[in-house]
Amino acid sequence: MRFFYPPLSAVEQGMLDVGDGHSVYWEVSGNPDGKPVVFVHGGPGGGTAPLQRRHFDPAAYRIVLFDQRGCGRSTPHVATRDPDENNTTWHLVADMEALREHLGIDRWQLFGGSWGATLALTYAQTHPERVTEIVLRGVFLLRRSELDWLYRGGAGALFPEEWATFAAQVPDGDILEGYRELLNDPARAVDAAVAWSNWEGSIVSLTPNPGLVASYGDPTFAVAFAKLALHYFTNAGWLAEDQLLRDAGKLAGIPGRIVQGRYDVVCPPVTAWELHRAWPGSALTIVPGAGHAVTDLGILDALIAATDEFRQR
């Protein structure tokens, strides 16, 4: 059984002005002369955390973390200013390129889960020459079918109690549009954000995890998590339907490792399976007895096996 690498501190950090009034927080840890890898966080709006540094051998990797526009330590934060037209998937891809250049990195490994997988794939298909390998967990391609499953009743068949609480906020009309309206109402925004975030926190793990649910329900986290998710999901991520699957051939020549929980309710395994079949050079590990959370049994084993495999490549 593999465990997270020991805690480590950032050795370098800063704010990168990416234009449009946005500045992106970034940090580097591990070996300054090591193999570059960038952790692409989920959400959107999840932000980075010190635990994320620990997926990688610090003696082998130069580990880059960054907070996407509007969340974490990036500014302006969506808690103080709503997402705008300068916060799209394509702005985030450009931010990653700007950060790569700022840090003097020629090529780097991408590591992302859930929405982080979406953004990592979008970046890799746009800049394949800048990517050495890709490690993904809980694949999400932002297709209509995936949004319908999670937010229009599909997953509710497995978690009816939690779904009833979540859906009660929007008794009529489309859930996504309804929650977006609630988030724009100052009197109801925080309660709606917590309800939105609690829905995912309640189903993210294979078995109930009260500590994880509590972290999702923290209002500071929930506001960014909900506002940015709704901003992106109601705009289909500014991606064409099936775009990331259709363009998977652009990843040919980039080795990939996909780690997927068999009972992932947030991002069902069919998406990872379809991506694997469309991506030459990818390998898919479906972990029995695991859901979406990185802490579910077997998920971390497979992820660290992948980063260990690639550290000498």
Phi, psi and omega in degrees: 000133178265153178234165172304145171297159183300156178303145177214156182260157173292139178260348181205142178202162180183183177240129180252121175287114182253010178089175179061021182081008182254142171233135186252128175284138176220158176209157177231136175224177180083212185274115181301337179255012184277184179288126183288136173220140178243129176272122181255109188285164183268192182131255357301154177100001182291327182072174182260163179212153183305328181301331184293337177294338194269011173279355192229143175296113185290343176281338185255333190247145163264107194261118181252128171240148174211150175266127180292164183309134171088356184222175181059231179260005175286154183231151352288149180276145182293346175292336181251342178209129183297155176305145183236186183291350178262020176232087179227171177305320184287330172294321180292322175300315178296323178297319178297319178295318179297321179292318178303314180293319180300323181272000177069032181263131179278310180218149181217159174277144177253139179223120182202151178231145177063237175300328176299328175292319178302310183292320179299317180293321179296317177297313184296324179286338178273324184229058184299333181290349182258006188243129178271311178209168177225133173240124184236149175227137175055070192291134178228124183248008175057041176269160181302320182297325180288320177293321178299316181301313188276328190238002179230028167112342183300303181293339179297339178291336179267333181231067187296325180294313181294322179296319180300319178294316181295312185288338182298337178292334182230079184292338181228146174085187184287134182300313184297312180294323180295315178294325178297320177296319179297321180292340177270359179258107185305329183287337185239356190300312185294314179299320179293319179298317179295319178297317178300310183292321180298328179302310180291319180301330182283339185242001188288333184254151180297320177242155184305135181226090186303323179296320179292318178299318180297322180293324177292328183277357177297120185304324180299316177289316190296323183297312179293319181299315182285312184299314183287322177301313181293322176301316182282316187288325179285349175250013179054028178066013183058032177243149173288151178303130179069013184301314185291330176284316180301323184263016182297335177299338178292346180271000180304132182094349176257113178296140180225145174235122182248124180246125189221128174288134180301325184248038177288112181274332180289315180229088185303149187300339182302328180292315178298321179297315180294321177296314180303317181293332183268348187251104177298134177090005178264154173233135183249127173246113175263120187267115179290145177073026180226151174254227185268332189289142178296337181275355177292146187305124175096338181294310181297321177308310184291323180293314181289329173301321180291314181291327175293321178299319186273351188293333181260358186286000000 
